Amino acid sequence: MYFCYGEKEINTLKRRDKRFAGLIERIGEVKRPLTPDLFTALVKNIIEQQISVSAAITVNQRLLDLCLGEYTPERIIQLSVIDIQQCGMTMRKAGYILGIAESVLTRQLNLHQIPTLTDKEIIHTLTQLKGVGVWTAEMMLISSLNRPDILSWGDLAIQRGIMRLYRHKTLDKTRFERYRKRYSPYGSTASLYLWALSKESE
């Protein structure tokens, strides 16, 4: 499963911005895999914070093996914080993952309700969890819930993509918000292309 967008989103972005139109034409279709299971997405997002992609893949696989191939709150809660930490992450991250599992099992967090909420409500709900900040919540809105209008100020790759596309040496929040409004209501599709552009510049 991939993030779902089509001609409507592409044509709107092309019409509003000539440089973005050129970027879309050059890159073509961008496929971003989805993780529809919200608990799995939360665990993976905690693992992926501030480490390389290759390291995240290794840590994720080790923890998956401990969970018999599937992340569930019931399987995570059977592990100790040391079991989780020894997969290759910090004790703090291990504690966050256990805390999220406990929140689901005690029904402090109702994952089934999340898809019915607005973007702002979801961000507010998820950021009550230790280890989940605004950026993590925004990534879940795109990669789990296929929400159409997410452009994350907290994402350095998005900032880098905008600066490269428009030849800015710096990017402040005011200028960023102008681009967010220009891309709306298809900010998530814009994010896919800005990520692709940012990756080229690495």
N, C-alpha and C positions, 0 to 999 in steps of 0.2 A: 504493500500500500504506500502511496506517495501523496504529498500535499496536492490538493486538487485546485487547479486553476485552469483557465481556458482563454478563448478568443476575447471575451468581454474584458477580462482583466488586462490582457496584453494590449489590446487596441486602445483602452483608456489611457494606460501609461504611455504608450507611443504618442498618442495625440497630445498629451499634456507636456511632453518633454522630449525635445529632439535628441538630446544626448542619450537619454534613456532608451529612446527608440533605436538608436545605433547600437547600444549595448545589447538589447534584446536580439536584434538581427544578427549580431556577431556571435553571441553565445548560443542561441537557439533554446531548445527546451531544457529546463532545469528540473531534475527529479530530486525531491527531498523525502527520504523515507519517513513514514509515520510510525509512532509507537502508541497505538490506540489505548492500551491498558495504562491507566493513569498511575497505578502504584509502581509498575515497572518503569515508567517514565520518570517518576520522582527519584527512584533509586539510582537510575542511570545518570540523571542530572546531577545528583550529589557526587557520584563517582567522578564525573567529567569536569567538575569545577577545578580550574587552575592547574590542570595537567594536560600533557600532550595527548593527541588522539591515539597514538600507539599504546601509551601507558594505560589509557582508559579502557582500551579493548582488552588488554591483559588482565587488569583488575576486575573488570566486569565478568570475564569468563571464569575467573577463579571463584568469585562470589556465586555466580550461576551454578557452578559445579557443586558448591556447598548446599545450594538450594534445590538440588536435583533437577536443574535445567529450567526452573520457572520461579520468578519472583512472586511470592505471595506474602502477606503479612504473617500468616500462620507459620511459614517456613523461616522467615527472617527472625521472628521472635524466639525461635528455638535456639538461635545462635547467641554466643556471648559477644560482647563488644571486642574482645581480643580475637575471637574467630574471624570477625569481619575485618578488623584492623590488619590482620595477618595476610589478607588478600592483597595488600599493597597500598593501603590508604592510611590517613591519619586517624588517631583515636577520636578526634573531634568528628570527622566524617562518619566513622563507624557509629558513634553515638547518635548522630542525626538520623541515620538509616534506621536504627532501632527505635528511635523516638517516633518516626513516621509510622512504622509498623504498629507501635503501641497506640498511636492516635486513631488509626483505622479500626483496630480491634476493640478499643474502648468507645468507639463511635463519636469521638470528638471531631473526627474528620469523616464526612460522608462523601466518599468518592462518587457514588451514584448520582448525587445531587449536582456535582460540579458542572456537567454539561448543560444544565438548565439555567446557569447563572450568566450574567453579563461578564464581559472581559474584566471590567473594574472589580466586580464582586469576586471573580475567581482569583485575581491578583491579591485582593485583600484577604481572602480565605487562606490561600496557600502560603502567604508570607507570615501567617501566624505560626507556621511550623519552624522550628529551629533548623537553620541550614538552608532555608528556602528564601531567597531574596526576590526582588522584582524581576531581575533578569531571568532567573530560573522559571518563574511563573510565566513570563512572556514566552520563553522557549516552549513551554508546555502548551500554551495557547496555539502556537503554530504547529508543533510536531506531534501533538496528541489530539487536539481538538479541531484542527484545520480552521482556526478563526482567520478571517480574511484581512484584518486591518491592524497588524502588529508590526511596528518599526521601532526597535529597541534602542533607546538612547544609551543604555548601559552596555551595548554590544560593541566592542572595539573594532571588530571586523566590519560591521555596518558603517561605523564612523570612517574607517579607512577606505571603504568602497566609495562613499560619498565624496571624500576628499580627492580620491583619485579621479573619479568620473568628472567632477566639476573643477578640478585643478585648484583646490583650496589647500593652503599650507596649514591652516588650523580650522577647527569647526567648533563653534560655541552652540549652546543650547538654543538660542534664538534662531540661528540659521538652520539648525537641525529641524526645528519645529516647522519652518517654512517648507522644507522638503517633505516632512510628514504629512502636512496638509495637501501638498501637491499630489502625493501618491494615494491619499485616502480616496475611496474606502478599500483600496487594494494594497495596503502597506506590506502585507505578508508576501505577496508576489514580488513586490519591489525588493524586499529583504532577500529573497532567493537569488536575485540577480546581483545585488550588492555583495552578498557573500561570495558568489562565484568570481566577481571582479576582484575582491579583496584577496582571494586565494591565489589568483594569478600574480599578484604583486609580492607574494611572500618569497 
